[in-house]
Amino acid sequence: MITDIIRTDARGVVANLGRLLDPLSGSTLMMTGAAGFLGGFFLDVLAAFNERHPDRPVRVVAVDNFMVGPARRLAHLDGEAWVTRVDGDVSRPMAGDVVPDWIIHLASIASPIVYRANPLSVIAANVQGTWNMLELARKGAKGMLAFSSSEVYGDPAIVPTPESYNGNVSFTGPRACYDESKRLAETLCATYYRLHRTPVKVVRPFNVYGPGQRLDDGRIIPDLLRAALAGGPLVLYSDGRATRSFCYVADFVEACLMLLMMPEADGEAFNVGNGDEVSIADAARAMAESAGDPPLAVECRQSADSAFLVDNPQRRCPDLGKLVRLTGFQARVPLREGLARSLESYREMRARESGRQAVSA
């Protein structure tokens, strides 16, 4: 599931960050949720880093139970001495005595379709999993990223939404298992920092998309990509007026690695994403135009799932001032370019798979 687009993007992140990543050299990093969309891309960035540091690579313990992320996402790393793959559930104590220098805690279930079907697993990964990683981090880690969600804000009364906004979240609705367990995970992070000075930073992602995302994920960009690859139409199960701020995965990971390397970010939560607010309908039109000439058709329909839009936020846009002041981060990839790169990556992957099938036949 690696493509030339992903490799190029990953190498670009390493080149952009330059010497900032030097502390990774010769260290050990544990990543949970390693086979997921974000985990896979982080690993590809670390692979690109090790290309530049072959004598002192970063060693990675890649943990996943493969409930969401497919094992084949990591297949291209088979045989790499710097990666140790662990089939494990972060909601249970980790076996072994590895005390990593760095922790990137991504293990979760972010797709609404999947987490609504597995609510207790979601709560366990977000709460007990975060607790376990914090216990590991306080044994001597130099830095930890704990991934929360923009969903902690619910349907916000303030847009763009700053980190200081306390949220407007249902704690009993169909999305509550995810939203509220992410909020409690943040409470754990803040508590560990206050009590133990555990060097944890909380990241609140805003609608990250790009190559490597599962097309059956159930979120809007994968749905649009899947429909575009099939030749359309692009179907919206809403009126398309709700807004999101879509951030290309390479931009997102670049910002996150900046935060990981900065001790001055310890104990803080950061919005990470792209500050451009776009309606779902406009995103669909951008995909339709990126996919073909003439553009593919866009249709609005009603979902057969009566709870599909329950507690679905109408607006989503981050206030990135806090992140920008600390890191100087600016998203580089506009939506149309990111969609085009994503389509190119999936087409490359499909062409490669078709070639394999032709050879095996």
Order of alpha helices (4+ residues) and beta strands (2+ residues): alpha-beta-alpha-beta-beta-beta-alpha-alpha-alpha-beta-alpha-beta-beta-alpha-beta-beta-beta-alpha-beta-beta-alpha-beta-alpha-alpha
